Amino acid sequence: MPDEERPTGTIEKIDGIPLYLIPKTIAEQIKKKGDAVFQILVVRKFHHRYSVNVETFDEHAARVNQAEPAKNEGDGHA
């Protein structure tokens, strides 16, 4: 497979979604990102509104690596 193009997109975070629109919002994001979807997180906010985050594996890995840089080989060993 020569140079398969993947969407470079950013983490999609949609705020203020009412409960009944969560399935539609998730379906739209899955269509947009395709098989690359790694994680979907739905969090209840205030007044029965929800926040929906949709990440690909690459976006998830980049976010985790920013938060916790990899340790050097041998760190933590006595």
PDB file of N, CA, C and O in Angstrom:
ATOM      1  N   MET A   1       0.834  -1.176   0.000  1.00  0.00           N
ATOM      2  CA  MET A   1       0.000   0.000   0.000  1.00  0.00           C
ATOM      3  C   MET A   1       0.880   1.241   0.000  1.00  0.00           C
ATOM      4  O   MET A   1       1.412   1.621   1.043  1.00  0.00           O
ATOM      5  N   PRO A   2       1.034   1.855  -1.116  1.00  0.00           N
ATOM      6  CA  PRO A   2       1.910   3.014  -1.188  1.00  0.00           C
ATOM      7  C   PRO A   2       1.265   4.262  -0.601  1.00  0.00           C
ATOM      8  O   PRO A   2       0.156   4.644  -0.973  1.00  0.00           O
ATOM      9  N   ASP A   3       1.967   4.871   0.302  1.00  0.00           N
ATOM     10  CA  ASP A   3       1.585   6.168   0.888  1.00  0.00           C
ATOM     11  C   ASP A   3       0.085   6.352   1.070  1.00  0.00           C
ATOM     12  O   ASP A   3      -0.543   7.176   0.406  1.00  0.00           O
ATOM     13  N   GLU A   4      -0.466   5.576   1.972  1.00  0.00           N
ATOM     14  CA  GLU A   4      -1.879   5.691   2.288  1.00  0.00           C
ATOM     15  C   GLU A   4      -2.120   7.017   2.993  1.00  0.00           C
ATOM     16  O   GLU A   4      -1.414   7.344   3.947  1.00  0.00           O
ATOM     17  N   GLU A   5      -3.092   7.776   2.545  1.00  0.00           N
ATOM     18  CA  GLU A   5      -3.371   9.069   3.162  1.00  0.00           C
ATOM     19  C   GLU A   5      -4.307   8.879   4.342  1.00  0.00           C
ATOM     20  O   GLU A   5      -5.367   8.264   4.223  1.00  0.00           O
ATOM     21  N   ARG A   6      -3.899   9.413   5.474  1.00  0.00           N
ATOM     22  CA  ARG A   6      -4.732   9.394   6.668  1.00  0.00           C
ATOM     23  C   ARG A   6      -5.108  10.820   7.006  1.00  0.00           C
ATOM     24  O   ARG A   6      -4.310  11.733   6.795  1.00  0.00           O
ATOM     25  N   PRO A   7      -6.295  11.028   7.523  1.00  0.00           N
ATOM     26  CA  PRO A   7      -6.639  12.379   7.945  1.00  0.00           C
ATOM     27  C   PRO A   7      -5.747  12.795   9.114  1.00  0.00           C
ATOM     28  O   PRO A   7      -5.609  12.061  10.092  1.00  0.00           O
ATOM     29  N   THR A   8      -5.149  13.971   9.004  1.00  0.00           N
ATOM     30  CA  THR A   8      -4.252  14.431  10.051  1.00  0.00           C
ATOM     31  C   THR A   8      -5.017  14.998  11.220  1.00  0.00           C
ATOM     32  O   THR A   8      -4.441  15.129  12.300  1.00  0.00           O
ATOM     33  N   GLY A   9      -6.260  15.338  11.072  1.00  0.00           N
ATOM     34  CA  GLY A   9      -7.170  15.917  12.036  1.00  0.00           C
ATOM     35  C   GLY A   9      -6.669  16.106  13.452  1.00  0.00           C
ATOM     36  O   GLY A   9      -5.633  15.571  13.845  1.00  0.00           O
ATOM     37  N   THR A  10      -7.406  16.856  14.184  1.00  0.00           N
ATOM     38  CA  THR A  10      -7.107  17.062  15.590  1.00  0.00           C
ATOM     39  C   THR A  10      -8.165  16.323  16.393  1.00  0.00           C
ATOM     40  O   THR A  10      -9.154  15.837  15.845  1.00  0.00           O
ATOM     41  N   ILE A  11      -7.948  16.247  17.671  1.00  0.00           N
ATOM     42  CA  ILE A  11      -8.924  15.608  18.545  1.00  0.00           C
ATOM     43  C   ILE A  11     -10.224  16.407  18.444  1.00  0.00           C
ATOM     44  O   ILE A  11     -10.244  17.620  18.655  1.00  0.00           O
ATOM     45  N   GLU A  12     -11.282  15.715  18.124  1.00  0.00           N
ATOM     46  CA  GLU A  12     -12.577  16.379  17.990  1.00  0.00           C
ATOM     47  C   GLU A  12     -13.237  16.436  19.363  1.00  0.00           C
ATOM     48  O   GLU A  12     -13.514  15.401  19.970  1.00  0.00           O
ATOM     49  N   LYS A  13     -13.486  17.640  19.844  1.00  0.00           N
ATOM     50  CA  LYS A  13     -14.188  17.822  21.110  1.00  0.00           C
ATOM     51  C   LYS A  13     -15.395  18.691  20.834  1.00  0.00           C
ATOM     52  O   LYS A  13     -15.261  19.854  20.453  1.00  0.00           O
ATOM     53  N   ILE A  14     -16.558  18.132  21.024  1.00  0.00           N
ATOM     54  CA  ILE A  14     -17.796  18.849  20.776  1.00  0.00           C
ATOM     55  C   ILE A  14     -18.486  19.018  22.116  1.00  0.00           C
ATOM     56  O   ILE A  14     -18.790  18.037  22.795  1.00  0.00           O
ATOM     57  N   ASP A  15     -18.732  20.261  22.493  1.00  0.00           N
ATOM     58  CA  ASP A  15     -19.345  20.566  23.785  1.00  0.00           C
ATOM     59  C   ASP A  15     -20.810  20.961  23.617  1.00  0.00           C
ATOM     60  O   ASP A  15     -21.238  21.391  22.545  1.00  0.00           O
ATOM     61  N   GLY A  16     -21.561  20.805  24.695  1.00  0.00           N
ATOM     62  CA  GLY A  16     -22.940  21.283  24.743  1.00  0.00           C
ATOM     63  C   GLY A  16     -23.923  20.433  23.967  1.00  0.00           C
ATOM     64  O   GLY A  16     -24.923  20.953  23.472  1.00  0.00           O
ATOM     65  N   ILE A  17     -23.671  19.153  23.849  1.00  0.00           N
ATOM     66  CA  ILE A  17     -24.546  18.251  23.102  1.00  0.00           C
ATOM     67  C   ILE A  17     -25.642  17.727  24.035  1.00  0.00           C
ATOM     68  O   ILE A  17     -25.336  17.225  25.116  1.00  0.00           O
ATOM     69  N   PRO A  18     -26.915  17.834  23.634  1.00  0.00           N
ATOM     70  CA  PRO A  18     -27.962  17.212  24.445  1.00  0.00           C
ATOM     71  C   PRO A  18     -27.916  15.691  24.303  1.00  0.00           C
ATOM     72  O   PRO A  18     -27.415  15.169  23.307  1.00  0.00           O
ATOM     73  N   LEU A  19     -28.433  14.998  25.289  1.00  0.00           N
ATOM     74  CA  LEU A  19     -28.365  13.543  25.346  1.00  0.00           C
ATOM     75  C   LEU A  19     -28.870  12.874  24.068  1.00  0.00           C
ATOM     76  O   LEU A  19     -28.248  11.930  23.582  1.00  0.00           O
ATOM     77  N   TYR A  20     -29.969  13.341  23.529  1.00  0.00           N
ATOM     78  CA  TYR A  20     -30.561  12.666  22.374  1.00  0.00           C
ATOM     79  C   TYR A  20     -29.737  12.831  21.094  1.00  0.00           C
ATOM     80  O   TYR A  20     -29.976  12.103  20.130  1.00  0.00           O
ATOM     81  N   LEU A  21     -28.783  13.754  21.049  1.00  0.00           N
ATOM     82  CA  LEU A  21     -27.954  13.949  19.855  1.00  0.00           C
ATOM     83  C   LEU A  21     -26.590  13.271  19.946  1.00  0.00           C
ATOM     84  O   LEU A  21     -25.814  13.322  18.992  1.00  0.00           O
ATOM     85  N   ILE A  22     -26.286  12.639  21.076  1.00  0.00           N
ATOM     86  CA  ILE A  22     -24.986  11.974  21.227  1.00  0.00           C
ATOM     87  C   ILE A  22     -24.771  10.886  20.169  1.00  0.00           C
ATOM     88  O   ILE A  22     -23.704  10.872  19.556  1.00  0.00           O
ATOM     89  N   PRO A  23     -25.721   9.972  19.916  1.00  0.00           N
ATOM     90  CA  PRO A  23     -25.483   8.946  18.891  1.00  0.00           C
ATOM     91  C   PRO A  23     -25.223   9.543  17.505  1.00  0.00           C
ATOM     92  O   PRO A  23     -24.353   9.064  16.777  1.00  0.00           O
ATOM     93  N   LYS A  24     -25.973  10.581  17.142  1.00  0.00           N
ATOM     94  CA  LYS A  24     -25.786  11.219  15.833  1.00  0.00           C
ATOM     95  C   LYS A  24     -24.406  11.875  15.743  1.00  0.00           C
ATOM     96  O   LYS A  24     -23.738  11.774  14.714  1.00  0.00           O
ATOM     97  N   THR A  25     -23.984  12.538  16.801  1.00  0.00           N
ATOM     98  CA  THR A  25     -22.681  13.200  16.833  1.00  0.00           C
ATOM     99  C   THR A  25     -21.557  12.177  16.709  1.00  0.00           C
ATOM    100  O   THR A  25     -20.605  12.387  15.957  1.00  0.00           O
ATOM    101  N   ILE A  26     -21.663  11.083  17.436  1.00  0.00           N
ATOM    102  CA  ILE A  26     -20.638  10.040  17.373  1.00  0.00           C
ATOM    103  C   ILE A  26     -20.599   9.426  15.975  1.00  0.00           C
ATOM    104  O   ILE A  26     -19.517   9.196  15.434  1.00  0.00           O
ATOM    105  N   ALA A  27     -21.757   9.159  15.387  1.00  0.00           N
ATOM    106  CA  ALA A  27     -21.811   8.586  14.038  1.00  0.00           C
ATOM    107  C   ALA A  27     -21.147   9.510  13.022  1.00  0.00           C
ATOM    108  O   ALA A  27     -20.422   9.041  12.144  1.00  0.00           O
ATOM    109  N   GLU A  28     -21.385  10.813  13.129  1.00  0.00           N
ATOM    110  CA  GLU A  28     -20.758  11.773  12.212  1.00  0.00           C
ATOM    111  C   GLU A  28     -19.233  11.757  12.345  1.00  0.00           C
ATOM    112  O   GLU A  28     -18.516  11.809  11.345  1.00  0.00           O
ATOM    113  N   GLN A  29     -18.746  11.684  13.579  1.00  0.00           N
ATOM    114  CA  GLN A  29     -17.306  11.676  13.797  1.00  0.00           C
ATOM    115  C   GLN A  29     -16.671  10.379  13.294  1.00  0.00           C
ATOM    116  O   GLN A  29     -15.553  10.397  12.778  1.00  0.00           O
ATOM    117  N   ILE A  30     -17.370   9.267  13.438  1.00  0.00           N
ATOM    118  CA  ILE A  30     -16.850   7.997  12.942  1.00  0.00           C
ATOM    119  C   ILE A  30     -16.799   8.016  11.417  1.00  0.00           C
ATOM    120  O   ILE A  30     -15.840   7.513  10.831  1.00  0.00           O
ATOM    121  N   LYS A  31     -17.798   8.579  10.773  1.00  0.00           N
ATOM    122  CA  LYS A  31     -17.772   8.710   9.313  1.00  0.00           C
ATOM    123  C   LYS A  31     -16.611   9.587   8.874  1.00  0.00           C
ATOM    124  O   LYS A  31     -15.960   9.317   7.865  1.00  0.00           O
ATOM    125  N   LYS A  32     -16.359  10.639   9.642  1.00  0.00           N
ATOM    126  CA  LYS A  32     -15.291  11.593   9.311  1.00  0.00           C
ATOM    127  C   LYS A  32     -13.900  10.956   9.479  1.00  0.00           C
ATOM    128  O   LYS A  32     -13.025  11.150   8.635  1.00  0.00           O
ATOM    129  N   LYS A  33     -13.699  10.202  10.560  1.00  0.00           N
ATOM    130  CA  LYS A  33     -12.377   9.650  10.867  1.00  0.00           C
ATOM    131  C   LYS A  33     -12.212   8.206  10.424  1.00  0.00           C
ATOM    132  O   LYS A  33     -11.088   7.710  10.355  1.00  0.00           O
ATOM    133  N   GLY A  34     -13.292   7.532  10.129  1.00  0.00           N
ATOM    134  CA  GLY A  34     -13.232   6.168   9.613  1.00  0.00           C
ATOM    135  C   GLY A  34     -12.716   5.164  10.620  1.00  0.00           C
ATOM    136  O   GLY A  34     -12.995   5.255  11.816  1.00  0.00           O
ATOM    137  N   ASP A  35     -11.949   4.193  10.111  1.00  0.00           N
ATOM    138  CA  ASP A  35     -11.436   3.109  10.944  1.00  0.00           C
ATOM    139  C   ASP A  35     -10.363   3.563  11.918  1.00  0.00           C
ATOM    140  O   ASP A  35      -9.932   2.783  12.767  1.00  0.00           O
ATOM    141  N   ALA A  36      -9.928   4.803  11.812  1.00  0.00           N
ATOM    142  CA  ALA A  36      -8.851   5.302  12.662  1.00  0.00           C
ATOM    143  C   ALA A  36      -9.317   5.639  14.074  1.00  0.00           C
ATOM    144  O   ALA A  36      -8.482   5.921  14.933  1.00  0.00           O
ATOM    145  N   VAL A  37     -10.634   5.620  14.346  1.00  0.00           N
ATOM    146  CA  VAL A  37     -11.142   5.977  15.674  1.00  0.00           C
ATOM    147  C   VAL A  37     -10.604   4.991  16.704  1.00  0.00           C
ATOM    148  O   VAL A  37     -10.721   3.775  16.551  1.00  0.00           O
ATOM    149  N   PHE A  38     -10.011   5.551  17.761  1.00  0.00           N
ATOM    150  CA  PHE A  38      -9.413   4.750  18.824  1.00  0.00           C
ATOM    151  C   PHE A  38     -10.229   4.856  20.112  1.00  0.00           C
ATOM    152  O   PHE A  38     -10.444   3.863  20.807  1.00  0.00           O
ATOM    153  N   GLN A  39     -10.678   6.069  20.418  1.00  0.00           N
ATOM    154  CA  GLN A  39     -11.338   6.290  21.700  1.00  0.00           C
ATOM    155  C   GLN A  39     -12.458   7.305  21.539  1.00  0.00           C
ATOM    156  O   GLN A  39     -12.305   8.319  20.858  1.00  0.00           O
ATOM    157  N   ILE A  40     -13.579   7.017  22.176  1.00  0.00           N
ATOM    158  CA  ILE A  40     -14.701   7.949  22.233  1.00  0.00           C
ATOM    159  C   ILE A  40     -15.015   8.167  23.701  1.00  0.00           C
ATOM    160  O   ILE A  40     -15.257   7.212  24.439  1.00  0.00           O
ATOM    161  N   LEU A  41     -15.012   9.417  24.123  1.00  0.00           N
ATOM    162  CA  LEU A  41     -15.258   9.741  25.521  1.00  0.00           C
ATOM    163  C   LEU A  41     -16.434  10.706  25.603  1.00  0.00           C
ATOM    164  O   LEU A  41     -16.423  11.767  24.980  1.00  0.00           O
ATOM    165  N   VAL A  42     -17.444  10.329  26.373  1.00  0.00           N
ATOM    166  CA  VAL A  42     -18.614  11.184  26.581  1.00  0.00           C
ATOM    167  C   VAL A  42     -18.657  11.549  28.050  1.00  0.00           C
ATOM    168  O   VAL A  42     -18.667  10.674  28.916  1.00  0.00           O
ATOM    169  N   VAL A  43     -18.684  12.859  28.333  1.00  0.00           N
ATOM    170  CA  VAL A  43     -18.675  13.352  29.707  1.00  0.00           C
ATOM    171  C   VAL A  43     -19.879  14.258  29.914  1.00  0.00           C
ATOM    172  O   VAL A  43     -20.151  15.148  29.107  1.00  0.00           O
ATOM    173  N   ARG A  44     -20.600  14.019  31.011  1.00  0.00           N
ATOM    174  CA  ARG A  44     -21.741  14.881  31.326  1.00  0.00           C
ATOM    175  C   ARG A  44     -21.237  16.200  31.893  1.00  0.00           C
ATOM    176  O   ARG A  44     -20.403  16.226  32.799  1.00  0.00           O
ATOM    177  N   LYS A  45     -21.749  17.276  31.353  1.00  0.00           N
ATOM    178  CA  LYS A  45     -21.410  18.618  31.841  1.00  0.00           C
ATOM    179  C   LYS A  45     -22.587  19.127  32.669  1.00  0.00           C
ATOM    180  O   LYS A  45     -23.148  18.368  33.459  1.00  0.00           O
ATOM    181  N   PHE A  46     -22.962  20.356  32.511  1.00  0.00           N
ATOM    182  CA  PHE A  46     -24.037  20.925  33.317  1.00  0.00           C
ATOM    183  C   PHE A  46     -25.353  20.960  32.527  1.00  0.00           C
ATOM    184  O   PHE A  46     -25.354  20.975  31.296  1.00  0.00           O
ATOM    185  N   HIS A  47     -26.447  20.972  33.249  1.00  0.00           N
ATOM    186  CA  HIS A  47     -27.797  21.079  32.686  1.00  0.00           C
ATOM    187  C   HIS A  47     -28.069  20.052  31.595  1.00  0.00           C
ATOM    188  O   HIS A  47     -28.598  20.398  30.538  1.00  0.00           O
ATOM    189  N   HIS A  48     -27.723  18.818  31.833  1.00  0.00           N
ATOM    190  CA  HIS A  48     -27.995  17.715  30.908  1.00  0.00           C
ATOM    191  C   HIS A  48     -27.354  17.924  29.538  1.00  0.00           C
ATOM    192  O   HIS A  48     -27.907  17.511  28.519  1.00  0.00           O
ATOM    193  N   ARG A  49     -26.207  18.554  29.519  1.00  0.00           N
ATOM    194  CA  ARG A  49     -25.421  18.709  28.291  1.00  0.00           C
ATOM    195  C   ARG A  49     -24.179  17.843  28.421  1.00  0.00           C
ATOM    196  O   ARG A  49     -23.698  17.590  29.526  1.00  0.00           O
ATOM    197  N   TYR A  50     -23.669  17.397  27.296  1.00  0.00           N
ATOM    198  CA  TYR A  50     -22.546  16.463  27.293  1.00  0.00           C
ATOM    199  C   TYR A  50     -21.436  16.966  26.392  1.00  0.00           C
ATOM    200  O   TYR A  50     -21.665  17.754  25.475  1.00  0.00           O
ATOM    201  N   SER A  51     -20.227  16.496  26.671  1.00  0.00           N
ATOM    202  CA  SER A  51     -19.055  16.770  25.854  1.00  0.00           C
ATOM    203  C   SER A  51     -18.640  15.449  25.219  1.00  0.00           C
ATOM    204  O   SER A  51     -18.553  14.427  25.901  1.00  0.00           O
ATOM    205  N   VAL A  52     -18.382  15.468  23.906  1.00  0.00           N
ATOM    206  CA  VAL A  52     -17.989  14.258  23.187  1.00  0.00           C
ATOM    207  C   VAL A  52     -16.592  14.471  22.615  1.00  0.00           C
ATOM    208  O   VAL A  52     -16.367  15.416  21.860  1.00  0.00           O
ATOM    209  N   ASN A  53     -15.641  13.586  22.976  1.00  0.00           N
ATOM    210  CA  ASN A  53     -14.279  13.603  22.434  1.00  0.00           C
ATOM    211  C   ASN A  53     -14.088  12.365  21.587  1.00  0.00           C
ATOM    212  O   ASN A  53     -14.394  11.257  22.029  1.00  0.00           O
ATOM    213  N   VAL A  54     -13.585  12.536  20.373  1.00  0.00           N
ATOM    214  CA  VAL A  54     -13.297  11.407  19.490  1.00  0.00           C
ATOM    215  C   VAL A  54     -11.835  11.517  19.078  1.00  0.00           C
ATOM    216  O   VAL A  54     -11.427  12.515  18.485  1.00  0.00           O
ATOM    217  N   GLU A  55     -11.039  10.479  19.397  1.00  0.00           N
ATOM    218  CA  GLU A  55      -9.607  10.479  19.105  1.00  0.00           C
ATOM    219  C   GLU A  55      -9.234   9.298  18.213  1.00  0.00           C
ATOM    220  O   GLU A  55      -9.833   8.225  18.291  1.00  0.00           O
ATOM    221  N   THR A  56      -8.228   9.521  17.362  1.00  0.00           N
ATOM    222  CA  THR A  56      -7.619   8.412  16.644  1.00  0.00           C
ATOM    223  C   THR A  56      -6.469   7.913  17.514  1.00  0.00           C
ATOM    224  O   THR A  56      -6.106   8.555  18.500  1.00  0.00           O
ATOM    225  N   PHE A  57      -5.899   6.767  17.146  1.00  0.00           N
ATOM    226  CA  PHE A  57      -4.782   6.238  17.922  1.00  0.00           C
ATOM    227  C   PHE A  57      -3.597   7.198  17.878  1.00  0.00           C
ATOM    228  O   PHE A  57      -2.951   7.418  18.902  1.00  0.00           O
ATOM    229  N   ASP A  58      -3.299   7.774  16.712  1.00  0.00           N
ATOM    230  CA  ASP A  58      -2.180   8.700  16.586  1.00  0.00           C
ATOM    231  C   ASP A  58      -2.379   9.941  17.459  1.00  0.00           C
ATOM    232  O   ASP A  58      -1.439  10.409  18.101  1.00  0.00           O
ATOM    233  N   GLU A  59      -3.595  10.467  17.479  1.00  0.00           N
ATOM    234  CA  GLU A  59      -3.892  11.625  18.321  1.00  0.00           C
ATOM    235  C   GLU A  59      -3.763  11.265  19.798  1.00  0.00           C
ATOM    236  O   GLU A  59      -3.244  12.049  20.593  1.00  0.00           O
ATOM    237  N   HIS A  60      -4.232  10.093  20.155  1.00  0.00           N
ATOM    238  CA  HIS A  60      -4.144   9.635  21.544  1.00  0.00           C
ATOM    239  C   HIS A  60      -2.680   9.489  21.959  1.00  0.00           C
ATOM    240  O   HIS A  60      -2.286   9.938  23.035  1.00  0.00           O
ATOM    241  N   ALA A  61      -1.874   8.856  21.097  1.00  0.00           N
ATOM    242  CA  ALA A  61      -0.455   8.662  21.409  1.00  0.00           C
ATOM    243  C   ALA A  61       0.263   9.997  21.550  1.00  0.00           C
ATOM    244  O   ALA A  61       1.082  10.161  22.454  1.00  0.00           O
ATOM    245  N   ALA A  62      -0.029  10.952  20.674  1.00  0.00           N
ATOM    246  CA  ALA A  62       0.601  12.265  20.749  1.00  0.00           C
ATOM    247  C   ALA A  62       0.223  12.974  22.044  1.00  0.00           C
ATOM    248  O   ALA A  62       1.069  13.599  22.683  1.00  0.00           O
ATOM    249  N   ARG A  63      -1.063  12.878  22.436  1.00  0.00           N
ATOM    250  CA  ARG A  63      -1.525  13.532  23.667  1.00  0.00           C
ATOM    251  C   ARG A  63      -0.867  12.915  24.890  1.00  0.00           C
ATOM    252  O   ARG A  63      -0.455  13.634  25.800  1.00  0.00           O
ATOM    253  N   VAL A  64      -0.764  11.600  24.920  1.00  0.00           N
ATOM    254  CA  VAL A  64      -0.154  10.910  26.062  1.00  0.00           C
ATOM    255  C   VAL A  64       1.335  11.227  26.130  1.00  0.00           C
ATOM    256  O   VAL A  64       1.866  11.456  27.217  1.00  0.00           O
ATOM    257  N   ASN A  65       2.008  11.243  25.001  1.00  0.00           N
ATOM    258  CA  ASN A  65       3.442  11.539  24.988  1.00  0.00           C
ATOM    259  C   ASN A  65       3.730  12.972  25.430  1.00  0.00           C
ATOM    260  O   ASN A  65       4.768  13.230  26.039  1.00  0.00           O
ATOM    261  N   GLN A  66       2.832  13.902  25.135  1.00  0.00           N
ATOM    262  CA  GLN A  66       3.011  15.281  25.605  1.00  0.00           C
ATOM    263  C   GLN A  66       2.854  15.351  27.112  1.00  0.00           C
ATOM    264  O   GLN A  66       3.596  16.067  27.785  1.00  0.00           O
ATOM    265  N   ALA A  67       1.900  14.618  27.641  1.00  0.00           N
ATOM    266  CA  ALA A  67       1.625  14.655  29.073  1.00  0.00           C
ATOM    267  C   ALA A  67       2.700  13.928  29.870  1.00  0.00           C
ATOM    268  O   ALA A  67       3.086  14.382  30.947  1.00  0.00           O
ATOM    269  N   GLU A  68       3.186  12.806  29.351  1.00  0.00           N
ATOM    270  CA  GLU A  68       4.172  12.001  30.057  1.00  0.00           C
ATOM    271  C   GLU A  68       5.301  11.625  29.108  1.00  0.00           C
ATOM    272  O   GLU A  68       5.216  10.591  28.444  1.00  0.00           O
ATOM    273  N   PRO A  69       6.354  12.431  29.022  1.00  0.00           N
ATOM    274  CA  PRO A  69       7.441  12.082  28.122  1.00  0.00           C
ATOM    275  C   PRO A  69       8.076  10.750  28.517  1.00  0.00           C
ATOM    276  O   PRO A  69       8.141  10.403  29.696  1.00  0.00           O
ATOM    277  N   ALA A  70       8.534  10.024  27.524  1.00  0.00           N
ATOM    278  CA  ALA A  70       9.127   8.701  27.774  1.00  0.00           C
ATOM    279  C   ALA A  70      10.374   8.832  28.631  1.00  0.00           C
ATOM    280  O   ALA A  70      11.156   9.770  28.474  1.00  0.00           O
ATOM    281  N   LYS A  71      10.549   7.881  29.539  1.00  0.00           N
ATOM    282  CA  LYS A  71      11.734   7.860  30.388  1.00  0.00           C
ATOM    283  C   LYS A  71      12.915   7.320  29.591  1.00  0.00           C
ATOM    284  O   LYS A  71      12.744   6.552  28.644  1.00  0.00           O
ATOM    285  N   ASN A  72      14.094   7.726  29.983  1.00  0.00           N
ATOM    286  CA  ASN A  72      15.306   7.189  29.345  1.00  0.00           C
ATOM    287  C   ASN A  72      15.479   5.743  29.749  1.00  0.00           C
ATOM    288  O   ASN A  72      15.047   5.331  30.826  1.00  0.00           O
ATOM    289  N   GLU A  73      16.104   4.983  28.892  1.00  0.00           N
ATOM    290  CA  GLU A  73      16.329   3.578  29.177  1.00  0.00           C
ATOM    291  C   GLU A  73      17.144   3.449  30.462  1.00  0.00           C
ATOM    292  O   GLU A  73      18.177   4.100  30.619  1.00  0.00           O
ATOM    293  N   GLY A  74      16.682   2.624  31.360  1.00  0.00           N
ATOM    294  CA  GLY A  74      17.396   2.400  32.599  1.00  0.00           C
ATOM    295  C   GLY A  74      16.941   3.277  33.747  1.00  0.00           C
ATOM    296  O   GLY A  74      17.358   3.050  34.883  1.00  0.00           O
ATOM    297  N   ASP A  75      16.095   4.277  33.496  1.00  0.00           N
ATOM    298  CA  ASP A  75      15.592   5.108  34.591  1.00  0.00           C
ATOM    299  C   ASP A  75      14.742   4.271  35.527  1.00  0.00           C
ATOM    300  O   ASP A  75      13.924   3.465  35.084  1.00  0.00           O
ATOM    301  N   GLY A  76      14.934   4.460  36.791  1.00  0.00           N
ATOM    302  CA  GLY A  76      14.138   3.782  37.781  1.00  0.00           C
ATOM    303  C   GLY A  76      14.652   2.412  38.177  1.00  0.00           C
ATOM    304  O   GLY A  76      14.053   1.745  39.020  1.00  0.00           O
ATOM    305  N   HIS A  77      15.735   1.992  37.591  1.00  0.00           N
ATOM    306  CA  HIS A  77      16.310   0.689  37.955  1.00  0.00           C
ATOM    307  C   HIS A  77      17.434   0.898  38.948  1.00  0.00           C
ATOM    308  O   HIS A  77      18.209   1.847  38.832  1.00  0.00           O
ATOM    309  N   ALA A  78      17.521   0.019  39.914  1.00  0.00           N
ATOM    310  CA  ALA A  78      18.537   0.154  40.954  1.00  0.00           C
ATOM    311  C   ALA A  78      19.860  -0.419  40.519  1.00  0.00           C
ATOM    312  O   ALA A  78      20.827  -0.386  41.280  1.00  0.00           O
TER     313      ALA A  78
END
